[in-house]
Amino acid sequence: MASRKGKSAASSKAGKEGSGVPAADKIARLLGMLLVKDIKKKTDQVPLLRSAGFAVSEVADMLGMAENHVRVADHHGRKKKPK
């Protein structure tokens, strides 16, 4: 029996089991979240995640922020002088 909308039964089953995110990406996100776990403000977490090599879109997804907000927070965070 053919599945609907041209999807195979295997791809339909795989979509239900996991989020479709590769394991390496999950590990990278986990390590990124561990990097900033003690920092309360999201805008202070952004420069650390960006300097760790995460892309703007990845940081936005991890922190639940808009990409433009991530860019602005990164700019302000890098501009801040260390205390």
N, C-alpha and C positions, 0 to 999 in steps of 0.2 A: 504494500500500500504506500503510495507516495505521500510525503508530508506537504503541508501547506507552504505556500510562498517560496517554493524552490529550495528550502533548507533541508539538508539531510537529517536523519534521525540522530546521527552522531554529533553534529554541530549543535543541535537543539539540546541534547543531553549535556554536552560540555558547558553550555551557557548557563544551565541551571546549577551545576555543581560548584563553579567558582566564579570569581569576578572577571576572569579573562586577563588579569594582570600577571605578567611573567614573574616567576619566583625571584629573579634577580632584582626586579623593580620593587617588589615587596620588601626585600631585605634592605635595599638602599633607603627606602622610605622609613623603615624601622630605625635604621642607624641615624638617619637625619633627625627623627623625633627624639631619639636618645640624646643627641647632641644638644638640643634646645629644651630639654624637659624641665629644667629648673628656672627658665626664663618665663616670666608671667606674661608680658606683653607680646602679642604677635608681631608688632612692628619692630621689636628688638630681636626677634628670632630670625627675621628675614635676612639681614646681612650675614649672619652665621651660616644659614643654609645656602645662600648664594655663594659664599666664599668656599663652602664645602663642595661646590660643583653642581648643585641642583639648578635646573633651568627655571626661568620665571614661571612657566606654566606648571612645573612640578611643585614649586613652592606654593603657588596659588591653590593647587589641589590639596596639598597636605594641610594647609592652614585654613582653608575655606575662605579665601580672600579673592578679590578680583585681581587679574593680572596687572592692571594699571596701578592698583594700590600697592602691590608687591614691588613694582618698579620704583614708586615714590618712596616707600619705606626703605628700600635698599639704598637709594640715593641719600636720604637723610641719615641713615645709619652709618654709611661710609663717610659722610661729611662730618659727623660728630667727632669731637676730639676726645681721646681717652682721658678718663679722670685720674 
